[in-house]
Amino acid sequence: MLYRGVLNIATDHIDYATSISETLGRSRYFEQGQSDQLWMSDRVVTKYERKANAEGRRASRFQFVRNLISVQKTFSVPEELDMPHVVLQSPASLEDMSSMFQPAHYSDDNVDIRFIACFYSSADNRLVIDTFIRETPLEQRVMIAVALRREGDYLVNLHDCGFPRATLGIQRAIMWLSEWILGLNNEGTLIRDNLRLSD
């Protein structure tokens, strides 16, 4: 946020108001702004505020103004890599994979990955695996797709749902899922991948 940037917050939830007041009130990077009565007199009233007013709940309003104190970088942002994919062959069908899927948890270094649920679409010839990835300082909830291609092999990659960042954690999740598929029987083979599994 730029110097003299204004942060306006309103809530009719008393616990949120207390947390906002305590957290931003002790922040080194903000100064208290206008009083509650002067706060954004020309603003649009939201339907939530109208509802709260009708129910007799008073909104707490806060305004904080950014000061000149520089914020130190306290964590590194994970490097974004190419969108990962794996192409593999397996005699296991998508139905087999779907029926054998069990929620799983993998962890190494600074990456924690949970495969939560599996969804199968026979119309699309695709599985989608709901996946949670935690890598300091980033957490992502993504979908990993396993699609049957015309060539008869499988493509394992990020589904186009949401806005995932192609980080090392995403690469490892696709690797672990691919290894699980290959491990379903002894006849599976890796054809190619673009994974970069280390920093």
Buried (B, 14 or more C-beta within 10 A) or exposed (E): EEEEEEBEBBBBEEEEBEEBBEEBEEEEEBEEBBEEEEBEEEEEEEEEBEEBEEEEBEBBBBBBBBBEEEEEEEEEEBEEBEBBBBBBBBEBEBEBBBEEBEEBEBEEEEBBBBBEEBEBEEEEBBBBBBBBBBBEEBEBEBBBBBBBEEEEBBBBBBBEEEEBBBBBBBBBBBBBBBBBBBEBEEEBEBEEBBBEEEE
